Amino acid sequence: MVQSVLGSLILGYRPLWNRARKLAGVQLYVHNESSLLLDAGHLLRTLAELWSASSPPLLISPQTHQLLSSLLESAPRGSPWIEVRGDWLNDSTIFNQVRAAHRRGLKLVWRGEIANLPPAEVARCFDNSLLTLRAEDAIAALQRGPQQPGTPKPPPRNISPILAGQMYENVASRALMEHCLDNNALALAGWPTEDVLYSMRHTPQQPSHAVIHRLMKAIDHEQSLETFEDIMSEDPILSYRFMIYTNSAALGLRTGIDSLRRGMVMMGYESIQRWLSDQLPHSSTEPNMQPIREAMVMRARLTTLLLNPGMENELRREIYLCALLSQMDELLREPLGTILHRIPLSERIYDATVLHTGPYAPSLQMACALENDDASVIRRLCEEHEMDLEEVNRALLRVLSDLEVERPAPPR
């Protein structure tokens, strides 16, 4: 029965980031074939079985009227947030289901442009909203800018259009992202990665100070080699630099180091600790890079699980490294082929990331496709590479449920 549910859906996801630039939740795109009747209650039970207390909150975004209608009818109190597109409320059936679901205690999220907010009697049915700013709203927000201490308050016409406590999407500008979060937006759906990296184009990318510090503490406490590797693998820049160093003439190793694990074994803990101490003074504390790093780690975990969850550890680590390094060209602003040729990686990694061929390419392409709401691309990749849709969905949900979100401590 579970198989029939996950085998008849196309899923995708988008992270939700909070003011601290940390994961606040996940938007889960859910698309079903309009010709198939879906048991939405069964979908919710499946999600409940996979999710734990530390898993991220979910915002379910149904991509068809039929699926939304089924969710509104069958979702019990305590279900994840369910998105309702503002223009879909023109359908009287959905509008009546929204009111009934609200009375039942369901948490609903209104999605649409901030200029088209619903009237008060409709807005009362929703616990939150996922808003898109119009161009003029974005301009007004950016022109207002941050207020300096001691300066007079701006006139009313410059009041920020940002509504506190709401979520925002399609924010492509770093400045607008910062304005939204500084004005107490609950979260951003997606991240303006391209503009953040462009704004830092004149500054060489550095590994994360927090990751280096955690790794040094793990070495101090003599934790396992697996723990060291797991921590280093959370930062693509640190991983890449480590492999550059382990293959440098300074170490004089006779054979090329093609994995983080081999590099750690060859160097030893004291040498790694000294190398990390050299990296720490120049490391990055830029908070806007944190969502970019975390998104790259999500892609790497998903690529690994999509290929084969039961593979041997060494091969699994190679696939993870393949996906982790697949966006290094965006970070270093160089051609990816040039970047990868500096270290003696497996040809399979180069083939997948640069040539888009070889055994790792289908899983990497699918992991990228799952980051969007375009069901046609996912369907095409499943057909081209004979990937089972249910297994793809299971891999995605497993990766998402394993993510952790910091929650405020309960009051004493």
ZAVEXLO-282530 format. One line per field, with one value per residue (C-alpha): x negated, y, z negated; residue number from 1; chain. Coordinates in Angstrom, 1 decimal, always signed. Each point is the difference from the previous one (the first is absolute). Layout:
% ZAVEXLO-282530
X c(X:...)
Y c(Y:...)
Z c(Z:...)
fise c(NUM:...)
voti c(A:...)
This chain:
% ZAVEXLO-282530
X c(+0.0:-2.8:-1.7:+3.1:-0.1:-3.7:+0.1:+2.7:-1.4:-2.8:-1.7:-2.4:-1.3:-1.2:-1.6:+1.4:-2.6:+0.5:-1.6:-3.0:-0.6:+0.8:+2.5:+3.5:+1.9:+0.5:+2.5:+1.1:+1.4:+2.5:+1.3:+2.4:+1.3:+3.4:+1.5:-0.9:+2.0:-2.5:+0.6:-1.4:+0.6:-2.3:-2.7:+0.2:-0.3:-3.0:-1.7:+0.9:-1.7:-3.2:-0.2:-1.5:+0.1:-3.3:+1.1:+0.7:+3.6:+1.7:+2.0:+1.8:+0.5:+2.6:-0.4:+3.5:+3.5:+0.9:-2.8:+0.6:+3.7:-0.8:-2.5:+2.6:+2.6:-2.0:-2.9:+0.4:-0.8:-3.8:-0.9:-2.8:+0.8:+1.9:-0.4:+3.0:-0.7:+2.0:+1.5:+1.2:+2.4:+2.1:+1.1:+3.0:-0.6:-3.5:+1.1:+2.6:-2.5:-2.5:+2.6:+0.9:-3.7:-0.7:+2.9:-1.4:-3.3:-2.1:-2.9:+0.2:-2.4:+1.3:-2.4:+0.1:-1.1:-0.2:+2.1:+2.9:+0.4:+3.4:+2.7:+0.0:+2.8:-2.0:-3.4:+1.3:+0.0:-3.8:-2.7:-2.7:-0.8:-2.6:-0.3:-1.5:-1.0:+0.9:-2.8:+1.1:+0.2:-3.5:-1.3:+1.8:-1.6:-3.5:+0.3:+1.0:-3.1:-1.1:+0.6:-3.1:+0.2:+0.8:+1.5:+3.6:+2.6:+0.8:+3.4:+2.9:-0.4:-3.3:+1.5:-1.3:+2.5:-1.3:+2.5:-1.6:+0.5:+0.7:-2.0:-1.3:-1.0:-1.7:-2.4:-2.9:-1.9:-2.4:+1.1:+3.7:-0.6:-1.8:+2.8:+2.7:-1.8:-1.0:+3.7:+0.9:+1.2:+0.5:-2.0:-1.1:+0.9:-3.2:-3.1:-1.4:-3.2:-1.0:+0.2:-1.7:-2.9:-0.2:-0.1:-3.0:-1.8:-3.0:-0.6:-1.5:+2.4:-1.2:+1.1:+2.5:-1.5:+2.7:-0.8:-3.7:+0.6:+2.2:-2.5:-2.8:+2.1:+0.8:-3.7:-0.7:+2.6:-1.5:+3.2:+0.2:-1.4:+3.6:+0.9:-2.9:+1.0:+3.6:-0.8:-2.5:+2.6:+2.4:-2.2:-0.9:-2.8:-1.6:+0.2:-1.5:-2.8:-0.8:-0.4:-2.1:-2.3:-0.2:-1.1:-2.5:-3.7:-0.4:+1.2:-2.0:+2.4:-0.8:+3.6:+2.8:+2.7:+3.4:+2.2:+0.3:-0.3:-3.3:-1.3:+0.8:-1.6:-3.2:-0.3:+0.9:+1.9:-2.8:-0.8:+3.7:+0.3:-3.0:+1.4:+3.4:-1.7:-1.5:+3.4:+1.9:-1.3:+1.2:+3.2:+3.4:+2.6:+2.3:+3.5:+1.5:-2.3:+1.5:+3.1:-2.1:-2.3:+3.0:+1.8:-3.2:-0.1:+3.7:-0.7:-3.0:+2.0:+2.9:-2.3:-1.6:+3.3:+1.5:-2.8:+0.1:+0.7:-1.7:-3.4:-3.3:-1.3:-2.9:+2.2:+2.6:-2.6:-1.2:+3.6:+0.5:-3.2:+1.0:+3.2:-1.6:-2.5:+2.4:+0.6:-3.5:-0.1:+2.7:-2.1:-3.4:+1.1:-2.1:+0.9:+0.9:-2.2:-3.0:+0.8:+0.4:-3.1:-2.1:+0.7:-0.3:+3.7:+1.7:+0.9:+3.6:+0.2:-1.3:+2.3:+3.1:-0.7:-1.6:+1.0:+3.4:-0.7:-0.9:+1.5:+0.4:+1.6:+3.6:+0.2:-1.7:+2.4:+2.9:-1.2:-0.2:+3.5:+1.6:-1.0:+2.8:+3.7:-0.3:+1.6:-0.7:-3.8:+0.2:+2.4:-2.4:-3.0:+1.8:+0.8:-3.4:-2.0:+2.6:+0.2:+2.9:+2.1:+0.9:-3.7:-0.8:+2.8:-1.2:-3.6:+1.2:+2.2:-2.7:-2.5:+2.5:+1.1:-3.6:-0.6:+0.1:+1.5:-1.0:+3.1:+0.2:-0.4:+3.3:+0.6:-0.9)
Y c(+0.0:+2.4:-1.0:+1.1:+3.4:+0.8:-1.6:+2.3:+3.3:+2.3:+1.8:+2.9:+2.3:+3.4:+0.9:+2.8:+2.2:+2.1:+3.3:-1.9:-1.4:-3.5:-2.5:+0.8:-2.6:-1.6:+0.8:-3.4:+0.3:-2.8:-0.7:-2.8:-1.0:+1.7:-3.2:-1.9:+0.3:+0.3:-1.0:+3.2:-1.5:-2.8:+2.4:+1.9:-3.3:-0.9:+3.3:-0.4:-3.4:+1.4:+3.3:+0.2:+2.7:+1.5:-0.1:+3.4:+1.4:-0.6:+2.3:-2.2:+1.7:-2.0:+0.7:-1.0:+1.0:-3.6:-0.7:+3.2:-0.9:-3.4:+1.4:+2.5:-2.7:-2.7:+1.7:-0.4:+2.7:+0.1:-0.6:+2.0:+3.4:-0.2:+2.7:+1.4:+2.3:+3.2:-0.3:-3.5:+1.5:+1.1:-3.6:-0.1:-3.7:+0.7:+3.2:-1.9:-2.8:+2.6:+1.5:-3.5:-1.0:+3.1:-0.7:-3.5:+1.5:-0.6:+2.4:+1.6:+2.3:+2.5:+0.4:+2.9:+3.6:+2.4:+2.4:-2.4:-0.9:-1.6:+2.0:-0.4:-2.6:-2.2:+0.7:-1.3:-3.5:+0.1:-0.3:+1.4:+1.1:-0.6:+3.4:+1.3:+3.7:+2.0:+1.9:+3.3:-1.5:-1.3:+3.4:+1.7:-2.5:+0.5:+3.8:+0.1:-1.9:-0.6:+2.9:+1.3:+0.6:+3.6:+0.9:+1.2:-2.5:+0.0:+1.4:-2.4:-0.3:-1.9:-2.5:-3.4:-2.2:-3.1:-1.5:-1.5:-3.6:-1.0:-2.1:+1.3:-1.6:+1.0:+2.3:+0.2:+2.9:-0.2:+3.5:-0.9:-3.3:+1.9:+2.5:-2.7:-1.8:+3.1:+1.0:-3.2:-2.1:-3.5:-1.7:+0.2:-2.8:-0.6:+2.2:+2.7:-2.1:+1.7:+3.5:-0.9:-1.5:+2.8:+2.6:-1.9:-0.4:+2.1:-1.9:-3.5:-2.6:-1.4:-3.1:+0.4:+1.1:-2.1:-3.2:+0.4:+0.6:-3.0:-2.2:+1.2:-0.8:-3.4:-0.7:+1.3:-2.5:-2.8:-0.8:-2.5:+0.4:-0.2:+3.0:+2.0:-0.8:+0.7:+3.5:+0.9:-1.2:+2.8:+2.6:-0.4:+2.7:-1.7:-3.4:+1.2:+1.9:-3.1:-2.1:+2.7:+0.0:-3.8:-0.2:+2.9:-0.4:+1.2:-3.4:-2.0:-2.9:-2.6:-0.8:+2.4:+0.5:-0.3:+0.1:+1.9:-3.3:-0.9:+3.5:-0.2:-3.4:+1.1:+3.3:-1.1:+2.0:+2.3:+1.1:+0.6:+2.1:+2.1:+0.5:+1.0:+2.5:+1.6:+0.2:+1.4:+3.7:+0.4:-1.9:+1.4:+1.2:+1.3:-1.1:+0.3:-2.9:-2.4:-0.8:-0.5:-2.5:-1.9:-0.2:-1.5:-2.6:-0.8:-0.6:-2.3:-2.1:-0.3:-1.0:-2.7:-1.5:+0.1:-2.1:-2.9:+0.1:-3.4:+0.7:-0.5:+2.9:+1.0:+0.3:+1.9:+2.5:+0.5:+0.7:+2.5:+1.8:+0.1:+1.8:+2.2:+1.3:+0.4:+3.7:+1.0:+2.1:+2.3:+0.4:+0.4:+1.7:-2.2:-2.8:-3.1:-2.2:+2.2:-0.2:-3.8:-0.7:+1.4:-3.1:-3.7:-0.8:-3.0:+0.5:-0.8:+3.3:+2.0:-1.8:+0.7:+3.6:+1.4:-2.4:-1.0:-3.6:-3.2:-2.0:+2.9:+2.5:-1.2:+0.2:+3.5:+1.2:-1.3:+1.6:+3.3:-0.4:-0.8:+3.5:+1.4:-0.4:-1.0:-3.5:-0.5:+0.0:-2.6:-2.1:+0.2:-0.9:-3.1:-1.1:+0.7:-1.7:-2.7:+1.4:-1.2:+3.0:-1.5:-0.6:+3.6:+1.3:-2.2:+1.2:+3.6:-0.4:-1.9:+2.8:+2.7:-1.8:-0.4:+3.8:+1.7:+3.3:+1.9:+0.5:+2.4:-1.6:-0.4:+2.6:-1.2)
Z c(+0.0:-0.9:+3.3:+1.9:-1.6:+0.5:+3.4:+1.3:-1.1:+1.2:-2.9:-0.1:-2.8:-0.9:-3.3:-2.3:-1.6:-3.1:-1.2:-1.5:+3.5:-1.3:+1.2:-1.3:+2.0:+3.5:+2.7:+1.5:+3.5:+0.6:+3.6:+0.9:+3.4:+0.3:+1.4:-3.2:-3.3:-2.8:-3.6:-1.6:-3.5:+0.9:+1.1:-3.3:-1.9:+2.0:-0.8:-3.6:-0.1:+1.5:-2.0:-3.5:-2.7:+1.4:+3.6:+1.7:+0.0:+3.3:+2.3:+2.5:+3.3:+2.1:+3.7:+1.1:-1.0:-0.6:-2.4:-1.9:-0.3:-1.3:-2.6:-1.2:-0.3:-1.8:-1.9:-3.7:-2.6:-0.6:+3.7:+1.6:+1.4:+3.3:+2.7:+1.8:+3.0:-0.2:+3.4:-0.7:-2.5:+3.0:+0.1:-2.3:-0.9:-1.2:-1.7:-2.0:-0.8:-1.3:-2.4:-1.2:-0.4:-2.0:-2.3:-0.4:-1.3:+3.2:+0.4:+3.5:+1.9:+2.5:+3.0:+2.4:+0.7:-2.9:+2.1:+0.1:-3.6:-0.8:-1.9:-3.8:-0.1:+2.3:-1.6:-3.3:+1.5:+0.4:-2.6:+2.2:+3.6:+2.6:+1.8:+3.2:+0.1:+3.1:+1.7:-1.5:-3.5:+0.4:+1.1:-2.9:-2.4:+1.4:+0.2:-3.7:-1.0:-3.6:-2.5:-1.7:-3.8:-0.9:+3.4:+0.2:+1.0:+3.7:+1.2:+0.3:+3.7:-0.6:-2.4:+0.9:+1.9:-1.8:-2.3:-3.1:-0.8:+3.6:+2.5:+3.3:+3.3:+3.3:-1.8:+2.5:-1.6:-3.0:-1.1:+0.2:-1.9:-2.8:-0.1:-0.3:-2.7:-1.9:+0.0:-1.7:+2.9:-1.4:+2.8:+3.6:+2.4:+2.0:-0.2:+2.3:+0.6:+3.2:-1.3:-3.3:+1.8:+2.5:-2.8:-1.4:+3.3:-1.0:-3.2:+0.3:-1.5:-3.3:-1.9:-2.9:-3.3:-1.8:+1.9:-0.6:-3.7:-0.4:+1.8:-2.3:-3.0:+1.3:+0.4:-3.5:-1.3:+2.0:+1.8:+2.8:+3.5:+1.3:-2.1:+1.3:+3.6:-0.6:-1.4:+2.7:+2.6:-1.1:+1.7:+3.7:-0.2:-2.9:+1.6:+3.2:-1.7:-2.1:+3.1:+1.7:-3.1:-0.3:+3.7:-0.3:+0.4:-3.6:-1.2:+2.5:+0.1:+2.7:+1.0:+0.7:-2.7:+1.6:-3.1:-3.3:-1.9:+1.6:-0.6:-3.7:-0.4:+1.7:-1.9:-3.5:-2.6:-1.1:+3.5:+0.8:-3.2:+1.0:+3.5:-1.4:-2.3:+3.1:+1.6:-3.0:+0.1:+3.6:-0.3:+0.8:-2.5:+2.8:-1.1:+3.6:+1.1:-2.4:+2.0:+3.1:-1.7:-1.5:+3.3:+1.6:-2.8:+0.6:+3.7:-0.9:-2.4:+2.4:+2.9:-2.1:-1.1:+3.5:+1.5:-2.4:-3.7:-0.5:+1.6:-1.7:-2.1:+2.2:+3.1:-1.9:-1.2:+3.6:+1.2:-2.8:+0.8:+3.7:-0.9:-2.6:+2.4:+2.9:-0.7:-0.7:+3.1:-1.5:-3.2:+1.6:+3.2:+2.2:+2.5:-1.9:+2.2:-0.9:-3.7:-0.1:+2.0:-2.8:-2.1:+1.0:-0.1:+1.5:+3.7:-1.0:-1.9:+2.9:+2.4:-2.1:-0.9:+3.2:+2.8:-1.5:+0.9:-1.8:-2.9:-2.4:+2.4:-0.2:-3.8:+0.0:+2.6:-1.9:-3.3:+1.8:+1.6:-3.4:-1.2:+2.2:+0.6:+3.7:+0.0:+3.7:-0.5:-2.7:+2.0:+3.1:-2.1:-1.4:+3.5:+1.5:-2.8:-1.0:-3.5:-2.2:-1.0:-3.4:-0.8:+1.0:-2.3:-2.8:+0.3:+0.0:-3.1:-1.8:+0.6:-1.0:-3.2:-1.1:+0.1:-3.4:-0.9:-3.1:-2.2:-2.9:-3.4:-1.9:-2.7:-3.5)
fise c(1:2:3:4:5:6:7:8:9:10:11:12:13:14:15:16:17:18:19:20:21:22:23:24:25:26:27:28:29:30:31:32:33:34:35:36:37:38:39:40:41:42:43:44:45:46:47:48:49:50:51:52:53:54:55:56:57:58:59:60:61:62:63:64:65:66:67:68:69:70:71:72:73:74:75:76:77:78:79:80:81:82:83:84:85:86:87:88:89:90:91:92:93:94:95:96:97:98:99:100:101:102:103:104:105:106:107:108:109:110:111:112:113:114:115:116:117:118:119:120:121:122:123:124:125:126:127:128:129:130:131:132:133:134:135:136:137:138:139:140:141:142:143:144:145:146:147:148:149:150:151:152:153:154:155:156:157:158:159:160:161:162:163:164:165:166:167:168:169:170:171:172:173:174:175:176:177:178:179:180:181:182:183:184:185:186:187:188:189:190:191:192:193:194:195:196:197:198:199:200:201:202:203:204:205:206:207:208:209:210:211:212:213:214:215:216:217:218:219:220:221:222:223:224:225:226:227:228:229:230:231:232:233:234:235:236:237:238:239:240:241:242:243:244:245:246:247:248:249:250:251:252:253:254:255:256:257:258:259:260:261:262:263:264:265:266:267:268:269:270:271:272:273:274:275:276:277:278:279:280:281:282:283:284:285:286:287:288:289:290:291:292:293:294:295:296:297:298:299:300:301:302:303:304:305:306:307:308:309:310:311:312:313:314:315:316:317:318:319:320:321:322:323:324:325:326:327:328:329:330:331:332:333:334:335:336:337:338:339:340:341:342:343:344:345:346:347:348:349:350:351:352:353:354:355:356:357:358:359:360:361:362:363:364:365:366:367:368:369:370:371:372:373:374:375:376:377:378:379:380:381:382:383:384:385:386:387:388:389:390:391:392:393:394:395:396:397:398:399:400:401:402:403:404:405:406:407:408:409:410:411:412)
voti c(A:A:A:A:A:A:A:A:A:A:A:A:A:A:A:A:A:A:A:A:A:A:A:A:A:A:A:A:A:A:A:A:A:A:A:A:A:A:A:A:A:A:A:A:A:A:A:A:A:A:A:A:A:A:A:A:A:A:A:A:A:A:A:A:A:A:A:A:A:A:A:A:A:A:A:A:A:A:A:A:A:A:A:A:A:A:A:A:A:A:A:A:A:A:A:A:A:A:A:A:A:A:A:A:A:A:A:A:A:A:A:A:A:A:A:A:A:A:A:A:A:A:A:A:A:A:A:A:A:A:A:A:A:A:A:A:A:A:A:A:A:A:A:A:A:A:A:A:A:A:A:A:A:A:A:A:A:A:A:A:A:A:A:A:A:A:A:A:A:A:A:A:A:A:A:A:A:A:A:A:A:A:A:A:A:A:A:A:A:A:A:A:A:A:A:A:A:A:A:A:A:A:A:A:A:A:A:A:A:A:A:A:A:A:A:A:A:A:A:A:A:A:A:A:A:A:A:A:A:A:A:A:A:A:A:A:A:A:A:A:A:A:A:A:A:A:A:A:A:A:A:A:A:A:A:A:A:A:A:A:A:A:A:A:A:A:A:A:A:A:A:A:A:A:A:A:A:A:A:A:A:A:A:A:A:A:A:A:A:A:A:A:A:A:A:A:A:A:A:A:A:A:A:A:A:A:A:A:A:A:A:A:A:A:A:A:A:A:A:A:A:A:A:A:A:A:A:A:A:A:A:A:A:A:A:A:A:A:A:A:A:A:A:A:A:A:A:A:A:A:A:A:A:A:A:A:A:A:A:A:A:A:A:A:A:A:A:A:A:A:A:A:A:A:A:A:A:A:A:A:A:A:A:A:A:A:A:A:A:A:A:A:A:A:A:A:A:A:A:A:A:A:A:A:A:A:A:A:A:A:A:A)
